């Protein structure tokens, strides 16, 4: 045994819910990332609330996207928040693409 961190099934379920991932996928994340989702769920929920509030007030999804992308969050956390942003603002990516990419649907 490498003396690794062991999370309880409750913690893993909480982290997976926060990450919006199935438990099996969540368990594939590295320990630090799992730990972040489990122990910083309040911060992540707060960011999701900002996204929800921006939707309600017709805020700018691009500035939120940039803020998340340039933050010091672990990559998987950024990815999770950006996926959430996309689910709330499905048109956000379309807006930021040049017309020819939208036309050809090239990413």
C-alpha atoms as one frame of an Amber mdcrd trajectory, in Angstrom:
protein
   0.000   0.000   0.000   1.443   3.333  -1.062  -0.078   5.208   1.857  -2.473
   6.945  -0.534  -5.423   8.988   0.542  -8.604   6.982   0.915 -11.917   8.761
   0.599 -15.084   7.341   2.082 -17.890   6.356  -0.272 -19.839   9.359   1.061
 -16.988  11.716   0.156 -16.632  10.140  -3.270 -20.380  10.447  -3.899 -20.267
  14.106  -2.813 -17.232  14.837  -4.990 -18.752  13.098  -8.004 -21.969  15.073
  -7.562 -20.007  18.322  -7.294 -17.993  17.379 -10.390 -21.191  16.285 -12.136
 -19.514  13.005 -13.054 -20.484   9.363 -12.635 -18.696   7.901  -9.590 -16.575
   5.576 -11.769 -15.313   8.539 -13.843 -14.758  10.602 -10.719 -12.570   7.852
  -9.247 -10.324   8.028 -12.335  -9.355  11.617 -11.499  -6.105  12.111  -9.648
  -6.265  12.274  -5.852  -5.606  16.031  -5.668  -8.452  16.731  -8.073 -10.827
  14.399  -6.226  -9.800  16.102  -3.011 -10.531  19.518  -4.531 -14.045  18.510
  -5.593 -14.742  16.896  -2.212 -13.350  19.648   0.020 -14.119  22.738  -2.061
 -17.667  21.950  -3.096 -18.815  25.279  -1.598 -16.438  27.229  -3.851 -17.513
  25.224  -6.883 -21.202  25.690  -6.031 -20.561  29.421  -5.595 -19.049  29.576
  -9.090 -22.005  27.653 -10.514 -24.308  30.143  -8.783 -22.408  32.991 -10.492
 -23.079  31.270 -13.817 -26.769  30.844 -12.953 -26.975  34.493 -11.857 -25.291
  35.616 -15.075 -27.920  33.697 -17.058 -30.707  35.348 -15.056 -29.250  38.839
 -15.524 -28.203  38.251 -19.153 -24.554  38.458 -18.111 -21.607  37.768 -20.360
 -20.694  34.068 -20.534 -17.430  34.853 -22.340 -16.037  36.845 -19.404 -17.014
  34.012 -17.023 -15.386  31.500 -19.362 -12.190  33.581 -19.436 -12.200  33.966
 -15.648 -12.532  30.196 -15.160  -9.914  29.420 -17.830  -7.356  31.781 -16.328
  -7.992  30.713 -12.721  -5.629  28.490 -10.747  -8.236  25.748 -10.364  -7.214
  22.176 -11.191  -7.817  21.358 -14.889 -10.643  18.905 -14.152 -12.403  21.550
 -12.042 -12.067  24.108 -14.845 -13.369  21.557 -17.300 -16.343  20.752 -15.067
 -17.204  24.441 -14.612 -16.806  25.148 -18.331 -19.102  22.207 -19.121 -21.601
  23.653 -16.669 -21.247  27.088 -18.277 -21.926  25.484 -21.671 -25.033  23.773
 -20.325 -26.363  27.099 -19.024 -25.204  29.167 -22.025 -25.239  26.696 -24.936
 -24.633  29.524 -27.381 -21.517  30.866 -25.613 -19.053  28.942 -27.778 -20.885
  29.860 -30.953 -20.603  33.550 -30.153 -16.842  33.445 -29.637 -16.068  31.556
 -32.864 -15.297  33.285 -36.157 -18.171  33.048 -38.653 -16.298  30.592 -40.862
 -15.785  28.188 -37.947 -19.467  28.421 -37.060 -20.315  27.786 -40.690 -18.033
  24.753 -40.976 -18.537  23.774 -37.340 -14.790  23.310 -36.885 -13.463  23.543
 -33.357
